Amino acid sequence: MDQGQLADFLRIRREALIPEDVGLPPGSRRRTSGLRREEVAALASISTDYYCRMEQQRGPQPSPEVLASLARALRLSLDERDHLFRLAGHNAPARTLGGDHVSPATMRILDRLQDTPAQVMSSLGETLVQTPAARALLGDETIHRGNARSVVYRWFTDDAARLVYPEEDHDRVGRSFTAGARVAYARDGAHSRAAEIVEDLLSRSDEFAALWKHHDVTQPPELDKRIAHPKLGVLEVQCQSLYDPVQLHALLVFTAEPGTASHAKLTLLGADPQSYLRDGAAFASNR
């Protein structure tokens, strides 16, 4: 690890950003150019002390997970992300379709949707980043590890993952998820991560195995969804998707028809998401 170069790179990239670049209010009487260290730390979900030690060349070697979070927080390009990993003494992540790195362009759009439920998902159904309103609506979906990062995997292996949708919608959602897994399996091949998730599900879920046998690959656009929230009840929302054809990511944005009860509830979520975070581990971590 080159602590000096790592510290310089982090500082230069931090000072190149302004709060508006990352969806933060401009503030007043800023004594330094660019973002504050505590702002970068908050965006990367690490402590301010830990980040400061990196810029001061006093920190331990950061993990790949911390580096990936910093790359998103600093809106780095893929080349800049790879450089960050190498300075920290790690190999750069493989550049595969559907990787975890969210493009700066997608992040800029997400930054402007902070009061709206929105999130970026990979082609395997992994949630990579969420707005505060999305965490309030769906729970924090970014905390999972391994195959459980995929919402498809959680749907068939964890009953709590189904609490987000009304029970009468479960059959339709399960069939849609299975069709999506079929498409990913065919696209990525028998030795891919998609195949790993499918094989694991086939061994764990009789329901998934039964649906898998139908070879259904029909994925109608699910623009209309019903979300069951523990505090606000059922919300009828529309889900619009913006696709990144390079990374195979989808930016999902949840809205509701103006004048409806669901629209009023989404407005409450956006105005004060902390008050409507889902209670309990099941609600906080599953979709």
C-alpha positions as CSV (number, residue, x, y, z in Angstrom):
1,M,0.0,0.0,0.0
2,D,1.3,3.5,-0.9
3,Q,-0.2,5.5,1.9
4,G,1.2,8.8,0.6
5,Q,-0.3,8.5,-2.9
6,L,-3.5,7.0,-1.5
7,A,-3.9,10.0,0.8
8,D,-3.2,12.5,-2.0
9,F,-5.6,10.8,-4.4
10,L,-8.4,10.8,-1.8
11,R,-7.8,14.4,-0.9
12,I,-7.7,15.6,-4.6
13,R,-10.8,13.8,-5.5
14,R,-12.6,15.0,-2.4
15,E,-11.7,18.6,-3.1
16,A,-12.8,18.3,-6.7
17,L,-16.4,17.8,-5.6
18,I,-18.9,20.2,-4.3
19,P,-21.9,19.3,-2.1
20,E,-24.3,19.7,-5.0
21,D,-22.4,17.1,-7.0
22,V,-23.4,14.4,-4.5
23,G,-26.9,15.5,-3.6
24,L,-26.0,17.5,-0.5
25,P,-27.2,21.0,0.3
26,P,-24.5,23.7,-0.4
27,G,-24.3,24.9,3.1
28,S,-22.6,28.2,4.1
29,R,-19.2,29.4,5.4
30,R,-17.3,26.5,4.0
31,R,-13.6,27.0,4.9
32,T,-12.2,24.4,2.5
33,S,-12.8,23.7,-1.2
34,G,-14.7,20.6,-2.1
35,L,-16.4,18.2,0.3
36,R,-15.6,17.9,3.9
37,R,-14.0,14.8,5.2
38,E,-17.1,14.0,7.3
39,E,-19.3,14.3,4.2
40,V,-17.2,11.7,2.3
41,A,-17.2,9.4,5.3
42,A,-21.0,9.6,5.6
43,L,-21.4,8.9,1.9
44,A,-19.1,5.9,2.2
45,S,-20.8,4.6,5.4
46,I,-17.5,4.7,7.3
47,S,-16.5,6.7,10.4
48,T,-15.0,10.2,10.0
49,D,-12.0,9.2,12.1
50,Y,-11.3,6.2,9.9
51,Y,-11.5,8.4,6.7
52,C,-9.3,11.1,8.3
53,R,-6.6,8.6,9.2
54,M,-6.5,7.5,5.6
55,E,-5.9,11.1,4.4
56,Q,-3.4,11.6,7.1
57,Q,-1.4,8.5,6.1
58,R,-2.1,6.9,9.5
59,G,-4.8,4.4,8.6
60,P,-4.6,0.6,8.2
61,Q,-5.0,-1.0,4.8
62,P,-8.7,-0.4,3.8
63,S,-10.7,-3.4,2.7
64,P,-12.0,-3.9,-0.8
65,E,-15.5,-3.2,0.6
66,V,-14.4,0.2,2.0
67,L,-12.7,1.0,-1.3
68,A,-15.8,0.2,-3.3
69,S,-17.8,2.5,-1.0
70,L,-15.3,5.3,-1.3
71,A,-15.3,4.9,-5.1
72,R,-19.0,5.5,-5.2
73,A,-18.9,8.3,-2.6
74,L,-16.2,10.2,-4.7
75,R,-18.0,9.5,-8.0
76,L,-14.9,7.8,-9.5
77,S,-14.8,6.4,-13.0
78,L,-13.8,2.8,-13.5
79,D,-10.2,3.8,-14.2
80,E,-10.1,5.9,-11.1
81,R,-11.6,3.1,-9.1
82,D,-9.0,0.7,-10.3
83,H,-6.3,3.2,-9.4
84,L,-7.7,3.6,-5.9
85,F,-7.6,-0.2,-5.3
86,R,-4.0,-0.4,-6.5
87,L,-2.8,2.5,-4.3
88,A,-4.4,0.7,-1.4
89,G,-2.5,-2.5,-2.2
90,H,-5.3,-4.5,-3.7
91,N,-5.8,-5.9,-7.2
92,A,-8.4,-4.0,-9.2
93,P,-11.7,-5.7,-9.4
94,A,-12.4,-7.6,-12.6
95,R,-14.4,-5.5,-15.1
96,T,-17.3,-7.8,-15.7
97,L,-20.8,-6.9,-16.9
98,G,-23.0,-6.3,-14.0
99,G,-20.2,-5.5,-11.6
100,D,-20.8,-3.5,-8.4
101,H,-19.3,-0.2,-9.6
102,V,-22.1,2.3,-10.2
103,S,-21.2,4.8,-13.0
104,P,-20.7,8.5,-12.0
105,A,-23.5,9.4,-14.4
106,T,-26.0,7.1,-12.7
107,M,-24.9,8.4,-9.3
108,R,-25.5,12.0,-10.4
109,I,-29.0,11.1,-11.3
110,L,-29.5,9.4,-8.0
111,D,-28.1,12.4,-6.1
112,R,-31.0,14.5,-7.4
113,L,-33.6,12.0,-6.2
114,Q,-32.8,12.0,-2.4
115,D,-36.4,12.7,-1.4
116,T,-37.7,10.0,-3.7
117,P,-37.5,6.2,-3.3
118,A,-34.8,5.2,-5.8
119,Q,-32.1,2.6,-6.0
120,V,-29.6,1.0,-8.3
121,M,-29.7,-2.7,-8.9
122,S,-27.5,-5.1,-10.7
123,S,-28.6,-7.6,-13.3
124,L,-28.6,-10.3,-10.6
125,G,-31.1,-8.3,-8.4
126,E,-28.4,-7.0,-6.0
127,T,-29.2,-3.5,-4.6
128,L,-26.0,-1.4,-4.9
129,V,-27.1,1.9,-3.5
130,Q,-30.3,3.4,-2.2
131,T,-31.7,6.9,-1.4
132,P,-32.8,7.4,2.2
133,A,-36.4,7.3,1.0
134,A,-35.9,3.9,-0.6
135,R,-34.4,2.5,2.6
136,A,-37.5,3.8,4.4
137,L,-39.8,2.2,1.8
138,L,-38.1,-1.1,1.3
139,G,-35.5,-1.5,4.1
140,D,-31.7,-1.4,3.8
141,E,-31.0,-3.9,0.9
142,T,-27.3,-3.2,0.7
143,I,-26.2,-5.0,3.9
144,H,-26.4,-8.6,2.5
145,R,-23.5,-10.8,1.6
146,G,-23.0,-13.8,-0.6
147,N,-25.9,-15.1,-2.6
148,A,-28.3,-13.3,-0.2
149,R,-27.3,-10.1,-1.9
150,S,-29.8,-11.1,-4.6
151,V,-33.4,-10.2,-4.0
152,V,-34.3,-13.3,-6.0
153,Y,-32.3,-15.6,-3.6
154,R,-33.8,-14.0,-0.5
155,W,-37.3,-14.3,-1.9
156,F,-37.1,-18.1,-1.9
157,T,-34.9,-18.6,1.2
158,D,-36.1,-16.1,3.7
159,D,-39.8,-15.7,4.6
160,A,-39.1,-12.2,6.0
161,A,-38.1,-11.1,2.5
162,R,-41.7,-11.4,1.4
163,L,-43.1,-8.9,3.9
164,V,-42.6,-6.0,1.5
165,Y,-45.3,-7.3,-0.8
166,P,-48.9,-8.1,0.1
167,E,-49.5,-11.9,0.3
168,E,-51.9,-12.0,-2.6
169,D,-49.1,-10.7,-4.9
170,H,-46.5,-13.4,-3.8
171,D,-47.3,-15.8,-6.6
172,R,-46.9,-13.2,-9.3
173,V,-43.7,-11.9,-7.8
174,G,-42.2,-15.3,-7.4
175,R,-42.9,-16.2,-11.1
176,S,-41.4,-12.9,-12.2
177,F,-38.2,-13.4,-10.1
178,T,-37.8,-16.9,-11.5
179,A,-38.2,-15.7,-15.1
180,G,-35.5,-13.1,-14.4
181,A,-33.2,-15.8,-13.1
182,R,-33.8,-17.8,-16.3
183,V,-32.8,-14.8,-18.4
184,A,-29.6,-14.1,-16.3
185,Y,-28.6,-17.8,-16.4
186,A,-28.9,-17.9,-20.2
187,R,-27.1,-14.6,-20.7
188,D,-24.2,-15.3,-18.3
189,G,-23.7,-19.1,-18.8
190,A,-23.5,-22.2,-16.8
191,H,-20.3,-21.2,-14.9
192,S,-21.5,-17.7,-14.0
193,R,-22.5,-16.2,-10.7
194,A,-26.1,-16.3,-11.9
195,A,-25.8,-20.1,-12.3
196,E,-24.3,-20.3,-8.8
197,I,-27.4,-18.6,-7.4
198,V,-29.7,-20.8,-9.4
199,E,-28.0,-24.0,-8.4
200,D,-28.1,-22.9,-4.7
201,L,-31.8,-22.1,-5.0
202,L,-32.6,-25.4,-6.7
203,S,-31.1,-27.2,-3.7
204,R,-32.8,-25.1,-1.1
205,S,-36.3,-24.2,-2.4
206,D,-38.9,-26.6,-3.7
207,E,-41.0,-23.7,-4.8
208,F,-38.2,-22.3,-6.9
209,A,-37.4,-25.7,-8.4
210,A,-41.1,-26.2,-9.4
211,L,-41.2,-22.7,-11.1
212,W,-37.8,-23.3,-12.8
213,K,-39.1,-26.4,-14.6
214,H,-41.6,-24.2,-16.5
215,H,-38.8,-22.5,-18.5
216,D,-40.8,-19.2,-18.3
217,V,-38.7,-16.2,-19.5
218,T,-41.6,-13.8,-19.8
219,Q,-40.8,-10.6,-17.9
220,P,-43.7,-8.1,-18.3
221,P,-42.7,-4.6,-17.3
222,E,-43.9,-4.3,-13.7
223,L,-44.7,-0.6,-13.7
224,D,-47.4,-1.0,-11.1
225,K,-46.4,-2.4,-7.7
226,R,-48.0,-2.7,-4.3
227,I,-45.6,-2.2,-1.3
228,A,-46.7,-3.3,2.2
229,H,-45.1,-0.9,4.7
230,P,-45.3,-1.7,8.4
231,K,-46.1,1.9,9.4
232,L,-47.9,3.3,6.3
233,G,-49.8,0.2,5.1
234,V,-50.0,-0.7,1.4
235,L,-48.8,1.8,-1.1
236,E,-49.7,1.6,-4.8
237,V,-46.6,2.8,-6.7
238,Q,-45.2,3.0,-10.2
239,C,-41.7,1.7,-10.8
240,Q,-39.8,3.3,-13.6
241,S,-36.4,2.0,-14.7
242,L,-33.4,3.6,-16.3
243,Y,-30.9,1.1,-17.7
244,D,-27.1,1.4,-17.9
245,P,-26.3,-0.8,-21.0
246,V,-22.6,-0.9,-20.1
247,Q,-22.8,-2.0,-16.4
248,L,-26.2,-3.8,-16.9
249,H,-27.5,-1.8,-13.9
250,A,-31.1,-0.5,-13.5
251,L,-32.0,2.7,-11.6
252,L,-35.4,2.1,-10.2
253,V,-37.6,5.1,-9.2
254,F,-40.8,4.7,-7.2
255,T,-43.5,7.3,-7.7
256,A,-47.3,7.5,-7.1
257,E,-50.1,9.2,-8.8
258,P,-50.6,12.7,-7.5
259,G,-53.7,13.2,-5.3
260,T,-53.7,9.6,-4.1
261,A,-53.2,8.3,-0.6
262,S,-50.0,6.6,-1.8
263,H,-48.6,9.8,-3.1
264,A,-49.2,11.5,0.3
265,K,-47.4,8.5,1.9
266,L,-44.4,8.7,-0.4
267,T,-44.2,12.5,0.3
268,L,-44.0,11.7,4.0
269,L,-41.2,9.2,3.4
270,G,-39.2,11.7,1.4
271,A,-39.6,14.5,3.9
272,D,-38.6,12.4,6.9
273,P,-37.3,9.0,6.0
274,Q,-35.8,8.3,9.4
275,S,-39.3,8.4,10.9
276,Y,-40.5,5.7,8.6
277,L,-37.6,3.2,8.5
278,R,-38.9,-0.3,8.8
279,D,-38.8,-1.7,12.3
280,G,-36.9,-4.9,13.2
281,A,-34.3,-6.9,11.4
282,A,-36.8,-8.5,9.0
283,F,-38.0,-5.1,7.9
284,A,-34.6,-3.4,7.9
285,S,-32.8,-6.0,5.8
286,N,-35.2,-7.7,3.5
287,R,-37.3,-7.0,0.5
